[in-house]
Amino acid sequence: MNVIFLGLFLLLQRPQDKIQVQILERSGKASSEITDQLASILTYPQVLADGKGGIVVVQFYLTDGITIGRVKVFSGDFALNSDLVRQLTGKKLYQAEPGALNQYTVKLLFKPH
């Protein structure tokens, strides 16, 4: 019984895969909170679950100043592109000075544990 609890404890304590976000290009003003919000919205893509990492460039608009739309993912992996588009489309990003239509190009760095 103790072995089962120890195994569950170790499984729960396993380091998590990390996602780092860097803004490459934007139209309009951007706050540093955008990168933190994107990192908290995204989960590590299932297609990268086998320990792969990498860098992906994503472009999107904040259509009403806060809602992510028109997402484009620039990678050669259709499954990864679809997963990231699904995760981002319709999510909200809050800025200190929201604009009517801001375009962002960001670099996502996926780091396996």
C-alpha positions as CSV (number, residue, x, y, z in Angstrom):
1,M,0.0,0.0,0.0
2,N,2.8,2.4,0.8
3,V,4.4,1.7,-2.6
4,I,1.2,2.8,-4.4
5,F,1.1,6.1,-2.4
6,L,4.8,6.7,-3.1
7,G,4.3,6.0,-6.8
8,L,1.4,8.4,-7.0
9,F,3.3,11.1,-5.1
10,L,6.3,10.8,-7.5
11,L,4.0,10.9,-10.5
12,L,2.3,14.1,-9.2
13,Q,5.7,15.6,-8.4
14,R,7.1,15.1,-11.9
15,P,8.3,18.3,-13.5
16,Q,5.9,19.8,-16.0
17,D,6.7,20.6,-19.6
18,K,7.3,24.3,-20.1
19,I,6.0,26.8,-22.6
20,Q,7.9,30.1,-23.0
21,V,6.4,32.9,-25.1
22,Q,8.2,35.8,-26.7
23,I,6.6,38.6,-28.7
24,L,8.4,39.0,-32.1
25,E,6.3,41.6,-33.8
26,R,3.1,43.6,-33.0
27,S,1.0,46.4,-34.3
28,G,-0.2,48.7,-31.6
29,K,1.0,48.7,-28.0
30,A,1.6,45.6,-26.1
31,S,2.1,45.0,-22.4
32,S,4.5,42.4,-21.0
33,E,1.4,40.7,-19.5
34,I,0.5,39.3,-22.9
35,T,3.3,36.7,-22.8
36,D,2.3,35.6,-19.3
37,Q,-1.3,35.3,-20.4
38,L,-0.5,33.3,-23.5
39,A,1.7,30.9,-21.5
40,S,-1.2,30.4,-19.0
41,I,-3.8,29.8,-21.7
42,L,-1.7,27.2,-23.6
43,T,-1.2,23.6,-22.6
44,Y,1.6,21.5,-23.9
45,P,0.4,20.1,-27.2
46,Q,-0.4,16.4,-27.2
47,V,1.5,15.9,-30.5
48,L,4.7,16.9,-28.5
49,A,3.9,14.6,-25.6
50,D,6.7,12.1,-26.5
51,G,9.4,14.4,-25.2
52,K,9.7,16.6,-28.3
53,G,10.2,20.3,-28.0
54,G,10.7,23.1,-30.4
55,I,9.9,26.6,-31.5
56,V,6.7,27.6,-33.3
57,V,5.7,31.0,-34.6
58,V,2.1,32.0,-34.2
59,Q,0.3,35.1,-35.6
60,F,-3.0,36.3,-34.3
61,Y,-5.2,39.4,-34.0
62,L,-7.1,40.7,-31.0
63,T,-10.3,41.3,-32.9
64,D,-12.2,43.5,-30.3
65,G,-9.1,44.5,-28.4
66,I,-9.2,41.3,-26.2
67,T,-10.4,38.3,-28.1
68,I,-7.9,36.2,-30.0
69,G,-8.9,35.5,-33.6
70,R,-7.5,34.8,-37.1
71,V,-4.8,32.5,-35.7
72,K,-2.1,31.3,-38.0
73,V,0.5,28.8,-36.9
74,F,3.7,28.5,-38.9
75,S,5.0,24.9,-38.5
76,G,5.1,21.9,-40.8
77,D,3.0,19.8,-38.5
78,F,-0.7,19.9,-39.3
79,A,-1.7,18.3,-35.9
80,L,0.4,20.8,-34.0
81,N,-1.0,23.7,-36.0
82,S,-4.6,22.5,-35.4
83,D,-4.0,22.0,-31.7
84,L,-2.6,25.5,-31.2
85,V,-5.3,27.2,-33.3
86,R,-8.0,25.4,-31.2
87,Q,-6.3,26.4,-27.9
88,L,-6.0,30.1,-28.8
89,T,-9.1,31.0,-30.9
90,G,-11.7,32.8,-28.9
91,K,-9.6,33.2,-25.7
92,K,-9.3,36.6,-24.1
93,L,-6.1,38.6,-23.5
94,Y,-6.3,41.6,-21.3
95,Q,-4.2,44.6,-22.0
96,A,-3.7,47.9,-20.2
97,E,-4.6,49.8,-23.4
98,P,-6.7,47.6,-25.7
99,G,-6.8,48.6,-29.3
100,A,-9.5,48.0,-31.9
101,L,-7.4,45.5,-33.9
102,N,-3.9,44.5,-32.9
103,Q,-1.8,42.0,-34.8
104,Y,0.8,39.9,-32.9
105,T,3.5,37.6,-34.0
106,V,4.8,35.5,-31.2
107,K,7.4,32.7,-30.8
108,L,6.4,29.8,-28.6
109,L,9.2,27.7,-27.2
110,F,8.1,24.2,-26.0
111,K,10.6,22.7,-23.6
112,P,10.1,19.1,-22.5
113,H,10.8,18.4,-18.8
